[in-house]
Amino acid sequence: MVHPESRKVMDAFLAEAAARGRVVPDRIRFVTYTTRYNRSYWVTLAGLQQHYQRAEVDARRDDARANYIIKTKNVSRLMLTGATEARKVSIDGESFPVKPAPRLMFENKAGHWKLGEPDSEPQLRKRHALQGPIDDAFMESFLSIRPTGQPLNAVADEHARKELERFGNLFAKFFRGEVRIKDDSAVTAADITNNNLVLFGDPGSNKLIARIAAKLPIRWTKESIVVGERSFNAVDHVAALIYPNPLNPRRYVVINTGHTAEDRDYRGDYLLPRFGDYAILKVGKSAEVVESGLFDESWKLSR
C-alpha cells in the first residue's frame, strides 16, 4: 500500500519524466571491466588494454556537439556514435580535427591516440561479445556437438561425455530449456555461421576439434596437452577453453565444458565462472583444475 500523498508525488514525478522523454546527456562518465558491457549512450569502449582491470571514460561535448573532450583509463579503442556535427576531438590531451560521421573510431597505439578503422575487420582481438570468459558463450545462441569418432584417450573421452550430460541436466533444471545437441558429422555451414559451438571430446573423437586444433593456442596430441611451456599427460588430462572459432571468427568455440560454475552456485543468486578463458583438468573419479588462466587481448597465451 502507498500513502495517498506519496502516490501524488510519485505520479507527478513519473508524469514529468514521461513528458520530458529520454534525454541524451552531453557528459558521460562510464566504468567497465569487460567489453561485454561497454556502451553508454554515444560512447562505446570497443577495446581494453587489459580485461578485468578498471576501465574508465569521462567524455564531454559542447552544446553544438562539435567539440569533444575525453579522458580515458585502460582503453585501447573508443567509438563515438551520432557524431554528425563533430569537428574536433581531444582524447587524453591529444587533439585532432575530425570529419562529421555517424561513427568515429579511435585507437590507442603505443600510448598515442589516432583515428582508427571501424570494427568490421575480422582481426583477432578481444571485443564486445568476443572477449570471454568461457561462460560468455552461453549468453547467445549456442549448439553443443557430440563426438562420434575414435578418441585419443578413453579416460579423457569419458569425462567429456559426462560433462556434456551434466551440462544438459543442469541447463534443463535451472534454465528450463533443452541444450541443442548434434553429432559432429551432422554439423552444417549454417550451424557454424549462426551459433557458438560447444565441442566435446578430443581431436580424435570430434571432427570439429580436429579441424581447428592447429589454430588453437593450446596443442593437443595423443601424448600430451601443451599450454605455453607446460605439458600435461593427455591420458588423464582434458583441455577446456573458449576461443574465437577459426571456422567463423565472429563466433566462439568452446571445448569440453558448459557453464563452469560449481553445482552449488545454481542454488544462489550468481553463477561465478571458475576457469577464465582456459583450464586443464586432471580427470578420473573427479576433475581437478591443474592450470587455468586468461588469454591476452589478442587471444594469445599470456606470458
N, C-alpha and C positions, 0 to 999 in steps of 0.2 A: 504494500500500500504506500502511496505517495501523498503527502500532505497537500491539500488544495493550493495553498500559497506557493509551495515548492513546485507544484505542477505548472503553475502560471509562469514562473521564472524559467523552467526547463523548456516549456513550449515556446516562449519568446526567444530564447537562445537558439533553438533549432530553426524557428521560422526565419530569423535573421541570417543564419548560416545558409539556409536553402535559397534565400533571395540573393545572397551575395554570390553563391556558386563557388566553384573550385578556383582558388586563387593560386597562380604560379608565382612563387617568391623570386625576387631578384638577388637574394643571397641564400646560399645553400651550404650548410655545414654537415658533413656526412662522414661516418666512420664505418668501416667494414674490416673483416679479416679474411674474406674469400670472395672471388669473383662470382660465386653463385648468387650472392646478394650484393649487387654492385651499382645500382642505379637510384638516383633521387632526382626527380623532375628532369631537368635538362643536362644533368651531369651523370656520366657513366664512367666508372673505373674499369676500363677494358683490360687492364693487366696490372699485376702487382709485382714489386721487386722480390717479395718473399711472402708466400702464403702463410696464413695463421700468425703473422705479425700485424700489429695495428696499422691500418692504412687510413689516411685522413685526407679530406679535401675541404677547403674553405674557399668558395667561389662567389664572387660578386660581379654584377653587371650594372651599367648605368641605366637610367630610365629609358634611354633610346635603344638599349640593348646593342650598342655599338662597341663599347669598350668593356673588356673583361679583365679582372684582376683575380688570380687564382693562386692559392698556396696548397702544396701537397706534401704528403709524407708516405713513403713506401709505395709509390705509384709509378708504374712503368709506361702505361698507356692510358690516355684520357680522351674521352669523346664528349663533345658538346653538341646537343641537338637543338633544332629550332634556331640556329644561328644565322638566320636570313638577313639580319641587319648588322652582323658583326664586321668590324673594321680593324680592330686591334686587340690582341690578346697578350697578357702578361702572366707567365707561369713561373713561380718561384724566382721572381726578379728578372727573368728573361722576357723581353718584349719583341713582338714581331707583327707586321701587318698581315691581315688575312682577307680573303675574298668571302663575301657572304655565301652561305651554303646551308642546306638542311642539316648537314652533319659535318663537323670538323674533328679530325683525329689528330692527336699529338702523341709523340713518342719521346721517352727519356732515354737517351743513349749516352752512356759514359758520363752521366751527371748533367747533361745538357738537353734541353727540350727543343724539338723541331716538329714541323708539320709531318704527319705520318699518313700512311695509306689506310683505307677502310679495312674492316675485318673480313673481307671476302676471300682472302687467300688462305689456302689450307696449310699454313705454316704450323709446325708442331710446337705449340707452347700452351701454357695453361690460360684459359679464358672462360668466360661465362658458360656454365653447363658443360664444361670440358676441363675441369680442374681437380676432380677427385674430391674426397677420398672414395674408397670402394662403394660405400653406401649411397653416394650421389647418383649412381647409375639407376637406382630404383625410383628416382623422382620423375622419370619419364618412361615412355614405352620400352619394355624390355622383353626378350624372348630367351628362355633357357634351352640349352642344347645338350641333349643326352648322347653320350658316346656309344658307338656301335662296333668299333674296331678292337683290335688286339692290344691290350695295354702294355706299356713298357715294364711295369711292375705291378703285381697283383695287390699288394697291400695299399699302395697309393691309390689304385683304381677303386678299391673297395671304399676307401674314405671319401673319394669324390662322389660316388653313387649315394652313399649315406648322407652326404651334405646336400645333395640335390633333393633327396626325400625329406630331410629335415627342413630345408628352406620351404618346400611346398606345404608341409604341415603347419609350420608357424605362420606362413602368409595366409593360409586359409583360416586359421584360428583367430588371428589378431587383426588382419586386414580385410577379412570377409571376402576374399577373392581367390580365384584359382590361378596359380602360376602357369602360364602357357609354356608347353614343352614340345620340342620337336627333336627327332633323331638328326644326327649330324648329316646324314645322307639326304635328308629332305629339305635342307635349308635352301631358300631361293634368293635370287638377287634382290627381290623386293624386301625380304626379311632383313637382309644386310643393310639396305637403304633406310628402312623405316624404324629400326629397333636398336637399342643397346643389346648386344649379345652376351649372354652369360653362359660360358662354356665349362663343362665339367669333364674331367678326365685328364689325359696327358697327350703328348704329341703322337703317341702310338694309337691310343683308343679313340681320339676325337679328331676328325678330319679338319675341322676349323682351326684347332690349336696347331695342328701340323702345318697348315697353310701360312699361319702368321708367326710361327715360332722364331724364325730367323730375324724378324723385325722387332722382337721384344727386347727390352733391356736386360732381361734375365735369360740365361742359357739353360736349356733343359734337355738332357740326353738320358739314355737308359742307365748310365752310371752315376750321373751327378746333376745337381741343380746349382748353377753358379750365379752368385749375386756379387758383382764387383770382384773383390779379392777373396771372398769367402765361397767355399764349396761344401755342398751337403749331399749326403748319400741319397740317391734317388730311390733306393729300395724302400726306405721308410720315411721319406720326406715328400711334401707336396707344396707347390707354389700356389699362392692366392694373390691376385693383383687386379688392378684396374689400369687401363691404358687406352689412348685413342685407337680405335680399331684400324689396323693397317689396310683393311679392305674397304673402309669408309671412315676417314679421319674426322668426320663431323659427328661421329657416334662413338660410344665407349665399347670396349670389350672387357668383360670381367671373367676371371678364371677361378673356378673351384670354390666359390662361396656365394651365398646370398647375403642378406643383412649380416653384418659382423658383430652385432650386439650380443651380449650374453642372453640366454633364455630368460633369466630373471628380469632383465630390463623391460621385457614386454609387459610386465605387470606394473610398471611405474609410468611416469609421465614422459620420459625421454628414452630414445634409443641411441646409445652412445657408441659411435664407431670405435672399434678396437684395433684395427690393423693399419690404418693410414692408407697409403696407396698400394702397399705390397706387404706380404708376410710369407715366411717359410714355416711350415708346420711339420713337426715330427709326429707321425701318426702311429697308432697301434690300438690299444684298448681305448685310448682317449687321444686328443690332439693337443699338442703343446706348441705355443708360438716360440720359436727359437731365434727369429730375426724378423724385424718389421721396420718400416720407415716410409718416407715420402720421396717421391721423385722431385727434381728441381723444377724451375719454371719452364724449362724446355723439355720436360718429361724424360730427363736423364737421371741416372743414379747419382745422388748427391754424394760428394766425397766427404 
